[in-house]
Amino acid sequence: MRVDLFDFELPQERIALRPARPRDSARLLLVRGEEIADRQVLDLPQLLEPGDVLVFNDTKVIPAQLEGKRGDANIGATLHKREGPREWQAFLRNAKRAREGDVIDFGSDVRASVIEKALDGSALLHFHGEESVEMLLERAGRMPLPPYIASKRPADTEDQADYQTMFAREEGAVAAPTAALHFTPRLLEALSERGIGMETLTLHVGAGTFLPVKAEDTSGHQMHAEWGRIDKATAARLNQVRAAGRRLVAVGTTSLRLLESAADGAGTIHAFEGDTAIFITPGYRFKAIDGLVTNFHLPKSTLFMLVSALMGLETMKAAYGHAIDEGYRFYSYGDASLLLPR
């Protein structure tokens, strides 16, 4: 499909630079079939049915943004995928000044060698020393805010808490599964009282989630792989939910993409551990999920293509037009939507 079909105008003032406080006070746009209604995140328990199950991503964001030097050249690095105990793929800023074999000094006694470079400006970095890479990043790294926020203000101490979900447990993401940022203990209690179940899986979100689609047609876009895991027991419980005629509602596009990657053609979800680069566009037949809680996404992004595949492009354009007109806040720190296809 033509990528420009997924374009829309978004006023800059609609981009949220801070989350709602408290988190569950954010607005929620209900899109149910062709119905569009204004609600709040706190209404979520009443918008779901007893027996439904929400599926969360328990990945934890690491301080994956680094500023360093190679000689007199400033080099920025955003880690996006672990390749080994000391190796990470990273997007580089000023990449032309870093050649294979060069050592980048990130300060605080943290250094990495450029092992291999790719045509897209990314590189494979090997971190020096005996300490774990996680410890090195705690010293030299900072929270990798999305570019549409980082271009407007620097990351600060508030972001260290704001950009983690309450489910964050498994370290390895360089971007938060932001739909889950809206969930709080009181919301979970209300969901439980309503009889709505909760399960978790792990998908380490990469910085590639923010990359624009530069191809003119979706067939020309290459997704970056991300690592995920669903254990056997979780897969069995999820299959039982669907076998009982209840719904699985993914919280975030990251949970959805892993569930769809783990499902076979009959809709059975299998244990999964490995990389996925699934690219979901209109025409895709969903196998594992029945609904989605998600934030509002960038124009012409793979994530707007995904929600358009779930609900229909015209429905999502109408929903986003309504959200813009009604002052909804967009992107990672913005408001949420509940998408329930017919």
Protein Blocks (a to p, Z undefined) as FASTA:
>chain_A
ZZklmgccddfklpcfbdcddfklpccdddehjaccdddfklmmmmpcehiacdddfbdc
ddfbccddehjaccddddfbdfbfkbccdddehklmpcghiacdeejhiacddfbdcfko
pacdddedjbdfklmmmmmmccdddfklmmmoccdfklmmmmpcfkbmbghiabdcfklm
mpcfklmmmmmmnopacddddddddfklmpccfbfbfklpccddddddddfklmmmmmmm
mmnopacddehjklmmmmmmmpcfkopacddedddfbdcdehiacfkbgbdcdddddehi
aklmmmmmmnopklmmmmmmmmmmnopaehjllccdddddZZ
